[in-house]
Amino acid sequence: MEANEALVALLQKSHAQAVAGQTLTMDEVERFMHDKVYELTHPMDTYCVAEPL
């Protein structure tokens, strides 16, 4: 799939979701991005997670 075709497909899907009322608030987007950045920058150590503090 060409880059332009992928962009068009993404925009069509996004438009269809918006028309169907499946939208997100900016707070939800910011929370998701914050959580995703945290996941990517702070990998969990399974040993530490399993041990009580």
PQR file with spaces between the fields and no chain letter, atoms N, CA, C, O and H, PARSE charges and radii, in Angstrom:
ATOM       1  N    MET     1       0.848   -1.176    0.000 -0.4000 1.5000
ATOM       2  CA   MET     1       0.000    0.000    0.000 -0.0000 2.0000
ATOM       3  C    MET     1       0.898    1.245    0.000  0.5500 1.7000
ATOM       4  O    MET     1       1.829    1.357    0.798 -0.5500 1.4000
ATOM       5  N    GLU     2       0.613    2.121   -0.860 -0.4000 1.5000
ATOM       6  CA   GLU     2       1.342    3.371   -0.987 -0.0000 2.0000
ATOM       7  C    GLU     2       1.044    4.284    0.204  0.5500 1.7000
ATOM       8  O    GLU     2      -0.013    4.163    0.824 -0.5500 1.4000
ATOM       9  H    GLU     2      -0.143    2.030   -1.508  0.4000 1.0000
ATOM      10  N    ALA     3       1.956    5.188    0.526 -0.4000 1.5000
ATOM      11  CA   ALA     3       1.778    6.086    1.675 -0.0000 2.0000
ATOM      12  C    ALA     3       0.504    6.922    1.540  0.5500 1.7000
ATOM      13  O    ALA     3      -0.220    7.107    2.518 -0.5500 1.4000
ATOM      14  H    ALA     3       2.814    5.286    0.022  0.4000 1.0000
ATOM      15  N    ASN     4       0.227    7.423    0.350 -0.4000 1.5000
ATOM      16  CA   ASN     4      -0.982    8.228    0.143 -0.0000 2.0000
ATOM      17  C    ASN     4      -2.239    7.397    0.349  0.5500 1.7000
ATOM      18  O    ASN     4      -3.218    7.879    0.918 -0.5500 1.4000
ATOM      19  H    ASN     4       0.815    7.273   -0.445  0.4000 1.0000
ATOM      20  N    GLU     5      -2.215    6.153   -0.111 -0.4000 1.5000
ATOM      21  CA   GLU     5      -3.372    5.273    0.059 -0.0000 2.0000
ATOM      22  C    GLU     5      -3.605    4.972    1.534  0.5500 1.7000
ATOM      23  O    GLU     5      -4.747    4.929    1.991 -0.5500 1.4000
ATOM      24  H    GLU     5      -1.419    5.762   -0.573  0.4000 1.0000
ATOM      25  N    ALA     6      -2.516    4.764    2.279 -0.4000 1.5000
ATOM      26  CA   ALA     6      -2.630    4.494    3.709 -0.0000 2.0000
ATOM      27  C    ALA     6      -3.215    5.701    4.437  0.5500 1.7000
ATOM      28  O    ALA     6      -4.046    5.546    5.332 -0.5500 1.4000
ATOM      29  H    ALA     6      -1.589    4.800    1.907  0.4000 1.0000
ATOM      30  N    LEU     7      -2.786    6.895    4.056 -0.4000 1.5000
ATOM      31  CA   LEU     7      -3.308    8.113    4.674 -0.0000 2.0000
ATOM      32  C    LEU     7      -4.794    8.275    4.366  0.5500 1.7000
ATOM      33  O    LEU     7      -5.575    8.618    5.254 -0.5500 1.4000
ATOM      34  H    LEU     7      -2.111    7.020    3.329  0.4000 1.0000
ATOM      35  N    VAL     8      -5.187    8.035    3.131 -0.4000 1.5000
ATOM      36  CA   VAL     8      -6.596    8.138    2.755 -0.0000 2.0000
ATOM      37  C    VAL     8      -7.427    7.131    3.548  0.5500 1.7000
ATOM      38  O    VAL     8      -8.504    7.469    4.039 -0.5500 1.4000
ATOM      39  H    VAL     8      -4.553    7.756    2.410  0.4000 1.0000
ATOM      40  N    ALA     9      -6.936    5.902    3.676 -0.4000 1.5000
ATOM      41  CA   ALA     9      -7.667    4.875    4.426 -0.0000 2.0000
ATOM      42  C    ALA     9      -7.819    5.278    5.887  0.5500 1.7000
ATOM      43  O    ALA     9      -8.882    5.091    6.478 -0.5500 1.4000
ATOM      44  H    ALA     9      -6.061    5.628    3.277  0.4000 1.0000
ATOM      45  N    LEU    10      -6.764    5.829    6.465 -0.4000 1.5000
ATOM      46  CA   LEU    10      -6.815    6.284    7.855 -0.0000 2.0000
ATOM      47  C    LEU    10      -7.808    7.428    8.027  0.5500 1.7000
ATOM      48  O    LEU    10      -8.581    7.435    8.985 -0.5500 1.4000
ATOM      49  H    LEU    10      -5.900    5.981    5.984  0.4000 1.0000
ATOM      50  N    LEU    11      -7.798    8.379    7.126 -0.4000 1.5000
ATOM      51  CA   LEU    11      -8.725    9.506    7.201 -0.0000 2.0000
ATOM      52  C    LEU    11     -10.173    9.050    7.016  0.5500 1.7000
ATOM      53  O    LEU    11     -11.072    9.554    7.689 -0.5500 1.4000
ATOM      54  H    LEU    11      -7.171    8.374    6.347  0.4000 1.0000
ATOM      55  N    GLN    12     -10.402    8.101    6.108 -0.4000 1.5000
ATOM      56  CA   GLN    12     -11.756    7.584    5.904 -0.0000 2.0000
ATOM      57  C    GLN    12     -12.253    6.869    7.154  0.5500 1.7000
ATOM      58  O    GLN    12     -13.410    7.028    7.542 -0.5500 1.4000
ATOM      59  H    GLN    12      -9.672    7.692    5.561  0.4000 1.0000
ATOM      60  N    LYS    13     -11.386    6.083    7.785 -0.4000 1.5000
ATOM      61  CA   LYS    13     -11.775    5.385    9.012 -0.0000 2.0000
ATOM      62  C    LYS    13     -12.075    6.393   10.119  0.5500 1.7000
ATOM      63  O    LYS    13     -13.073    6.265   10.827 -0.5500 1.4000
ATOM      64  H    LYS    13     -10.446    5.954    7.469  0.4000 1.0000
ATOM      65  N    SER    14     -11.214    7.388   10.264 -0.4000 1.5000
ATOM      66  CA   SER    14     -11.414    8.413   11.280 -0.0000 2.0000
ATOM      67  C    SER    14     -12.718    9.165   11.055  0.5500 1.7000
ATOM      68  O    SER    14     -13.455    9.430   12.004 -0.5500 1.4000
ATOM      69  H    SER    14     -10.402    7.492    9.688  0.4000 1.0000
ATOM      70  N    HIS    15     -13.004    9.508    9.807 -0.4000 1.5000
ATOM      71  CA   HIS    15     -14.236   10.221    9.475 -0.0000 2.0000
ATOM      72  C    HIS    15     -15.449    9.360    9.803  0.5500 1.7000
ATOM      73  O    HIS    15     -16.430    9.851   10.360 -0.5500 1.4000
ATOM      74  H    HIS    15     -12.405    9.292    9.036  0.4000 1.0000
ATOM      75  N    ALA    16     -15.383    8.080    9.461 -0.4000 1.5000
ATOM      76  CA   ALA    16     -16.505    7.169    9.734 -0.0000 2.0000
ATOM      77  C    ALA    16     -16.747    7.042   11.238  0.5500 1.7000
ATOM      78  O    ALA    16     -17.894    6.992   11.683 -0.5500 1.4000
ATOM      79  H    ALA    16     -14.586    7.681    9.008  0.4000 1.0000
ATOM      80  N    GLN    17     -15.670    6.990   12.016 -0.4000 1.5000
ATOM      81  CA   GLN    17     -15.809    6.902   13.466 -0.0000 2.0000
ATOM      82  C    GLN    17     -16.424    8.187   14.030  0.5500 1.7000
ATOM      83  O    GLN    17     -17.269    8.128   14.923 -0.5500 1.4000
ATOM      84  H    GLN    17     -14.738    7.031   11.655  0.4000 1.0000
ATOM      85  N    ALA    18     -16.012    9.327   13.522 -0.4000 1.5000
ATOM      86  CA   ALA    18     -16.554   10.598   13.998 -0.0000 2.0000
ATOM      87  C    ALA    18     -18.036   10.717   13.663  0.5500 1.7000
ATOM      88  O    ALA    18     -18.829   11.172   14.488 -0.5500 1.4000
ATOM      89  H    ALA    18     -15.325    9.375   12.797  0.4000 1.0000
ATOM      90  N    VAL    19     -18.407   10.312   12.461 -0.4000 1.5000
ATOM      91  CA   VAL    19     -19.808   10.358   12.052 -0.0000 2.0000
ATOM      92  C    VAL    19     -20.647    9.428   12.927  0.5500 1.7000
ATOM      93  O    VAL    19     -21.804    9.731   13.222 -0.5500 1.4000
ATOM      94  H    VAL    19     -17.764    9.942   11.791  0.4000 1.0000
ATOM      95  N    ALA    20     -20.071    8.300   13.341 -0.4000 1.5000
ATOM      96  CA   ALA    20     -20.786    7.331   14.178 -0.0000 2.0000
ATOM      97  C    ALA    20     -20.791    7.745   15.658  0.5500 1.7000
ATOM      98  O    ALA    20     -21.362    7.053   16.500 -0.5500 1.4000
ATOM      99  H    ALA    20     -19.132    8.055   13.101  0.4000 1.0000
ATOM     100  N    GLY    21     -20.153    8.876   15.960 -0.4000 1.5000
ATOM     101  CA   GLY    21     -20.137    9.357   17.341 -0.0000 2.0000
ATOM     102  C    GLY    21     -19.033    8.755   18.189  0.5500 1.7000
ATOM     103  O    GLY    21     -19.031    8.918   19.410 -0.5500 1.4000
ATOM     104  H    GLY    21     -19.689    9.439   15.276  0.4000 1.0000
ATOM     105  N    GLN    22     -18.103    8.068   17.565 -0.4000 1.5000
ATOM     106  CA   GLN    22     -16.992    7.459   18.287 -0.0000 2.0000
ATOM     107  C    GLN    22     -15.817    8.434   18.328  0.5500 1.7000
ATOM     108  O    GLN    22     -14.852    8.303   17.575 -0.5500 1.4000
ATOM     109  H    GLN    22     -18.105    7.936   16.574  0.4000 1.0000
ATOM     110  N    THR    23     -15.921    9.402   19.214 -0.4000 1.5000
ATOM     111  CA   THR    23     -14.874   10.414   19.310 -0.0000 2.0000
ATOM     112  C    THR    23     -14.244   10.383   20.687  0.5500 1.7000
ATOM     113  O    THR    23     -14.806    9.812   21.622 -0.5500 1.4000
ATOM     114  H    THR    23     -16.705    9.508   19.826  0.4000 1.0000
ATOM     115  N    LEU    24     -13.081   10.993   20.814 -0.4000 1.5000
ATOM     116  CA   LEU    24     -12.364   11.088   22.080 -0.0000 2.0000
ATOM     117  C    LEU    24     -12.213   12.554   22.455  0.5500 1.7000
ATOM     118  O    LEU    24     -12.117   13.428   21.593 -0.5500 1.4000
ATOM     119  H    LEU    24     -12.624   11.457   20.054  0.4000 1.0000
ATOM     120  N    THR    25     -12.193   12.801   23.753 -0.4000 1.5000
ATOM     121  CA   THR    25     -11.920   14.162   24.199 -0.0000 2.0000
ATOM     122  C    THR    25     -10.403   14.366   24.215  0.5500 1.7000
ATOM     123  O    THR    25      -9.644   13.397   24.195 -0.5500 1.4000
ATOM     124  H    THR    25     -12.271   12.091   24.453  0.4000 1.0000
ATOM     125  N    MET    26      -9.973   15.597   24.251 -0.4000 1.5000
ATOM     126  CA   MET    26      -8.543   15.886   24.327 -0.0000 2.0000
ATOM     127  C    MET    26      -7.958   15.342   25.623  0.5500 1.7000
ATOM     128  O    MET    26      -6.805   14.910   25.641 -0.5500 1.4000
ATOM     129  H    MET    26     -10.589   16.385   24.268  0.4000 1.0000
ATOM     130  N    ASP    27      -8.729   15.355   26.710 -0.4000 1.5000
ATOM     131  CA   ASP    27      -8.247   14.786   27.969 -0.0000 2.0000
ATOM     132  C    ASP    27      -7.939   13.304   27.820  0.5500 1.7000
ATOM     133  O    ASP    27      -6.927   12.821   28.328 -0.5500 1.4000
ATOM     134  H    ASP    27      -9.665   15.706   26.696  0.4000 1.0000
ATOM     135  N    GLU    28      -8.813   12.580   27.120 -0.4000 1.5000
ATOM     136  CA   GLU    28      -8.591   11.147   26.895 -0.0000 2.0000
ATOM     137  C    GLU    28      -7.354   10.915   26.026  0.5500 1.7000
ATOM     138  O    GLU    28      -6.576    9.996   26.282 -0.5500 1.4000
ATOM     139  H    GLU    28      -9.635   12.973   26.707  0.4000 1.0000
ATOM     140  N    VAL    29      -7.177   11.741   25.008 -0.4000 1.5000
ATOM     141  CA   VAL    29      -6.008   11.622   24.134 -0.0000 2.0000
ATOM     142  C    VAL    29      -4.739   11.918   24.918  0.5500 1.7000
ATOM     143  O    VAL    29      -3.761   11.179   24.809 -0.5500 1.4000
ATOM     144  H    VAL    29      -7.809   12.488   24.800  0.4000 1.0000
ATOM     145  N    GLU    30      -4.739   12.986   25.707 -0.4000 1.5000
ATOM     146  CA   GLU    30      -3.559   13.347   26.488 -0.0000 2.0000
ATOM     147  C    GLU    30      -3.220   12.265   27.513  0.5500 1.7000
ATOM     148  O    GLU    30      -2.047   11.948   27.712 -0.5500 1.4000
ATOM     149  H    GLU    30      -5.534   13.586   25.796  0.4000 1.0000
ATOM     150  N    ARG    31      -4.243   11.695   28.168 -0.4000 1.5000
ATOM     151  CA   ARG    31      -4.007   10.627   29.140 -0.0000 2.0000
ATOM     152  C    ARG    31      -3.401    9.406   28.452  0.5500 1.7000
ATOM     153  O    ARG    31      -2.459    8.804   28.967 -0.5500 1.4000
ATOM     154  H    ARG    31      -5.195   11.953   28.006  0.4000 1.0000
ATOM     155  N    PHE    32      -3.946    9.039   27.283 -0.4000 1.5000
ATOM     156  CA   PHE    32      -3.421    7.902   26.533 -0.0000 2.0000
ATOM     157  C    PHE    32      -1.963    8.138   26.155  0.5500 1.7000
ATOM     158  O    PHE    32      -1.121    7.259   26.338 -0.5500 1.4000
ATOM     159  H    PHE    32      -4.712    9.528   26.865  0.4000 1.0000
ATOM     160  N    MET    33      -1.662    9.328   25.624 -0.4000 1.5000
ATOM     161  CA   MET    33      -0.290    9.636   25.207 -0.0000 2.0000
ATOM     162  C    MET    33       0.662    9.640   26.398  0.5500 1.7000
ATOM     163  O    MET    33       1.777    9.127   26.304 -0.5500 1.4000
ATOM     164  H    MET    33      -2.346   10.043   25.475  0.4000 1.0000
ATOM     165  N    HIS    34       0.230   10.213   27.511 -0.4000 1.5000
ATOM     166  CA   HIS    34       1.062   10.227   28.714 -0.0000 2.0000
ATOM     167  C    HIS    34       1.366    8.804   29.163  0.5500 1.7000
ATOM     168  O    HIS    34       2.512    8.481   29.476 -0.5500 1.4000
ATOM     169  H    HIS    34      -0.676   10.630   27.587  0.4000 1.0000
ATOM     170  N    ASP    35       0.345    7.954   29.196 -0.4000 1.5000
ATOM     171  CA   ASP    35       0.529    6.562   29.616 -0.0000 2.0000
ATOM     172  C    ASP    35       1.436    5.812   28.647  0.5500 1.7000
ATOM     173  O    ASP    35       2.288    5.032   29.071 -0.5500 1.4000
ATOM     174  H    ASP    35      -0.586    8.216   28.941  0.4000 1.0000
ATOM     175  N    LYS    36       1.258    6.046   27.346 -0.4000 1.5000
ATOM     176  CA   LYS    36       2.067    5.349   26.347 -0.0000 2.0000
ATOM     177  C    LYS    36       3.528    5.776   26.445  0.5500 1.7000
ATOM     178  O    LYS    36       4.421    4.932   26.365 -0.5500 1.4000
ATOM     179  H    LYS    36       0.566    6.680   27.001  0.4000 1.0000
ATOM     180  N    VAL    37       3.784    7.063   26.614 -0.4000 1.5000
ATOM     181  CA   VAL    37       5.162    7.540   26.772 -0.0000 2.0000
ATOM     182  C    VAL    37       5.784    6.932   28.022  0.5500 1.7000
ATOM     183  O    VAL    37       6.945    6.523   28.003 -0.5500 1.4000
ATOM     184  H    VAL    37       3.059    7.748   26.679  0.4000 1.0000
ATOM     185  N    TYR    38       5.019    6.873   29.108 -0.4000 1.5000
ATOM     186  CA   TYR    38       5.527    6.283   30.343 -0.0000 2.0000
ATOM     187  C    TYR    38       5.873    4.803   30.124  0.5500 1.7000
ATOM     188  O    TYR    38       6.924    4.341   30.570 -0.5500 1.4000
ATOM     189  H    TYR    38       4.076    7.205   29.123  0.4000 1.0000
ATOM     190  N    GLU    39       4.993    4.061   29.440 -0.4000 1.5000
ATOM     191  CA   GLU    39       5.265    2.648   29.170 -0.0000 2.0000
ATOM     192  C    GLU    39       6.554    2.469   28.373  0.5500 1.7000
ATOM     193  O    GLU    39       7.335    1.554   28.637 -0.5500 1.4000
ATOM     194  H    GLU    39       4.139    4.436   29.078  0.4000 1.0000
ATOM     195  N    LEU    40       6.768    3.340   27.407 -0.4000 1.5000
ATOM     196  CA   LEU    40       7.934    3.198   26.534 -0.0000 2.0000
ATOM     197  C    LEU    40       9.229    3.663   27.193  0.5500 1.7000
ATOM     198  O    LEU    40      10.307    3.191   26.833 -0.5500 1.4000
ATOM     199  H    LEU    40       6.134    4.083   27.192  0.4000 1.0000
ATOM     200  N    THR    41       9.139    4.577   28.149 -0.4000 1.5000
ATOM     201  CA   THR    41      10.351    5.107   28.766 -0.0000 2.0000
ATOM     202  C    THR    41      10.662    4.501   30.122  0.5500 1.7000
ATOM     203  O    THR    41      11.758    4.708   30.643 -0.5500 1.4000
ATOM     204  H    THR    41       8.263    4.961   28.442  0.4000 1.0000
ATOM     205  N    HIS    42       9.731    3.758   30.712 -0.4000 1.5000
ATOM     206  CA   HIS    42       9.936    3.136   32.021 -0.0000 2.0000
ATOM     207  C    HIS    42       9.550    1.657   31.954  0.5500 1.7000
ATOM     208  O    HIS    42       8.489    1.265   32.441 -0.5500 1.4000
ATOM     209  H    HIS    42       8.841    3.590   30.289  0.4000 1.0000
ATOM     210  N    PRO    43      10.411    0.841   31.350 -0.5600 1.5000
ATOM     211  CA   PRO    43      10.064   -0.585   31.280  0.2800 2.0000
ATOM     212  C    PRO    43       9.966   -1.183   32.678  0.5500 1.7000
ATOM     213  O    PRO    43      10.739   -0.828   33.568 -0.5500 1.4000
ATOM     214  N    MET    44       9.024   -2.081   32.862 -0.4000 1.5000
ATOM     215  CA   MET    44       8.807   -2.683   34.171 -0.0000 2.0000
ATOM     216  C    MET    44       9.729   -3.877   34.362  0.5500 1.7000
ATOM     217  O    MET    44       9.982   -4.644   33.433 -0.5500 1.4000
ATOM     218  H    MET    44       8.397   -2.369   32.139  0.4000 1.0000
ATOM     219  N    ASP    45      10.215   -4.013   35.559 -0.4000 1.5000
ATOM     220  CA   ASP    45      10.998   -5.170   35.952 -0.0000 2.0000
ATOM     221  C    ASP    45      10.039   -6.121   36.664  0.5500 1.7000
ATOM     222  O    ASP    45       9.531   -5.794   37.737 -0.5500 1.4000
ATOM     223  H    ASP    45      10.009   -3.390   36.313  0.4000 1.0000
ATOM     224  N    THR    46       9.786   -7.287   36.085 -0.4000 1.5000
ATOM     225  CA   THR    46       8.792   -8.191   36.651 -0.0000 2.0000
ATOM     226  C    THR    46       9.160   -8.625   38.061  0.5500 1.7000
ATOM     227  O    THR    46       8.267   -8.877   38.870 -0.5500 1.4000
ATOM     228  H    THR    46      10.198   -7.553   35.214  0.4000 1.0000
ATOM     229  N    TYR    47      10.445   -8.721   38.379 -0.4000 1.5000
ATOM     230  CA   TYR    47      10.860   -9.105   39.718 -0.0000 2.0000
ATOM     231  C    TYR    47      10.452   -8.035   40.725  0.5500 1.7000
ATOM     232  O    TYR    47       9.938   -8.358   41.797 -0.5500 1.4000
ATOM     233  H    TYR    47      11.170   -8.517   37.721  0.4000 1.0000
ATOM     234  N    CYS    48      10.674   -6.779   40.395 -0.4000 1.5000
ATOM     235  CA   CYS    48      10.333   -5.679   41.294 -0.0000 2.0000
ATOM     236  C    CYS    48       8.822   -5.565   41.459  0.5500 1.7000
ATOM     237  O    CYS    48       8.341   -5.253   42.548 -0.5500 1.4000
ATOM     238  H    CYS    48      11.091   -6.517   39.525  0.4000 1.0000
ATOM     239  N    VAL    49       8.086   -5.809   40.412 -0.4000 1.5000
ATOM     240  CA   VAL    49       6.633   -5.714   40.490 -0.0000 2.0000
ATOM     241  C    VAL    49       6.093   -6.798   41.405  0.5500 1.7000
ATOM     242  O    VAL    49       5.121   -6.569   42.125 -0.5500 1.4000
ATOM     243  H    VAL    49       8.477   -6.062   39.527  0.4000 1.0000
ATOM     244  N    ALA    50       6.708   -7.976   41.389 -0.4000 1.5000
ATOM     245  CA   ALA    50       6.208   -9.099   42.181 -0.0000 2.0000
ATOM     246  C    ALA    50       6.571   -8.969   43.656  0.5500 1.7000
ATOM     247  O    ALA    50       5.900   -9.558   44.503 -0.5500 1.4000
ATOM     248  H    ALA    50       7.498   -8.161   40.805  0.4000 1.0000
ATOM     249  N    GLU    51       7.598   -8.227   43.976 -0.4000 1.5000
ATOM     250  CA   GLU    51       8.051   -8.099   45.353 -0.0000 2.0000
ATOM     251  C    GLU    51       7.284   -7.011   46.079  0.5500 1.7000
ATOM     252  O    GLU    51       7.073   -5.934   45.521 -0.5500 1.4000
ATOM     253  H    GLU    51       8.143   -7.748   43.288  0.4000 1.0000
ATOM     254  N    PRO    52       6.856   -7.269   47.325 -0.5600 1.5000
ATOM     255  CA   PRO    52       6.208   -6.219   48.105  0.2800 2.0000
ATOM     256  C    PRO    52       7.204   -5.150   48.519  0.5500 1.7000
ATOM     257  O    PRO    52       8.395   -5.425   48.663 -0.5500 1.4000
ATOM     258  N    LEU    53       6.722   -3.944   48.708 -0.4000 1.5000
ATOM     259  CA   LEU    53       7.607   -2.840   49.106 -0.0000 2.0000
ATOM     260  C    LEU    53       7.977   -2.906   50.569  0.5500 1.7000
ATOM     261  O    LEU    53       8.714   -2.050   51.058 -0.5500 1.4000
ATOM     262  H    LEU    53       5.754   -3.721   48.591  0.4000 1.0000
